[in-house]
Amino acid sequence: MTFCKAGFHANGLIVKTMAIVLPLSLALLPICMDAQTPAPPPAVAVAKSYGFTEAELQKIKSGDILSKDLPEKSDKELAGVVAVFLPKTVKELAEILVEGQLLKSDRTIKALQVWKPEASAEKAFAGLAANAETQAKLKSRYEAYRKNGLKGAGAPGEQLALAIKAILPTDRWPGYSKALLNYPDNQLAGMEHRFFCYQQELENKPTSILSHRACVKSDHAALITEQRYYVSQTYNCRFIACDCVELPGGTVMFYVNCLFTDQVAGIGSGLRHSIGRKRMLTDVAANLKNVREQLQHNGSGENAQSAPVDAKRL
């Protein structure tokens, strides 16, 4: 399963809003949606919880990709949600997202490693195209997180905890936020986990990234999250939540994105946040559209040859 730079000018200051890797992998079929079919009440309720109206949900089912701002708990945070309809069942979509298949087709990513918590990480770090010092540093960061969770991630862990507490739907997914906050303790029955390590060119700089994805599923809904707890440069950390609800003909996904970066704090923070958030959501929506189109023609999205997904913008 799996998950997914923008520059802007505010008051004479260039603020580079982040390089985001979407950790998003969707195997899509040609879209066939009936805008006249009412959405079941659960989907409407989920949409409204993110600020979308029932009319907007119908537009999303018809193929529109819409976004909303979300409350931000830090002067370093940019937060928003993008909604998209995907013609896959929840089960299919959740599996693709957890394994990170789109990362495999991103040409900016090198040495992608994915493993389960019970597996050894020795091979993952040895496979990186990095010197021994960098490999040791990444392994140490991973081991601290694997042992102590967010508490082992330092300041990024504190920022990720803010997003988890503010964003995750505790009414529909009871215990999930607690499981992330307390990882590796107090995990939910049936909760899946994957760890990722890779290198990516961000802003023309080789960047090392460590992340943790988790997932829980029911018959017709799923929640897939990612904590990008170590990023060697460009931005501080990133939290993603893909809140998925199955409808006739496919699944509506609410893609929550919380990015933490020092570059939107300080003087002019309000304007920086406004411009940065808008640019971030525009980029995410554009990339989700590209993902959908690409996967319609390439099945799972692996080995895509044209219009590659620009994962650094998600």
Secondary structure, DSSP 4 states (H G I P E B T S, - for coil): ------EEEETTEEEE---B--------------TTSPPPHHHHHHHHHTT--HHHHHHHHTT--EEEE---SSTTEEEEEEEEEESS-HHHHHHHHHHTHHHHH-TTEEEEEEE-TTS-SHHHHHTSSS-HHHHHHHHHHHHHHHHHGGGGG-HHHHHHHHHHHHHS-TTTSTTHHHHHHHTTSSPPTT-EEEEEEEEEEETTEEEEEEEEEEEEE-SSEEEEEEEEEEESSSSSEEEEEEEEEEETTEEEEEEEEEEE-GGGSSTTHHHHHHHHHHHHHHHHHHHHHHHHHHHHHHTTSTT--SS---TTB-
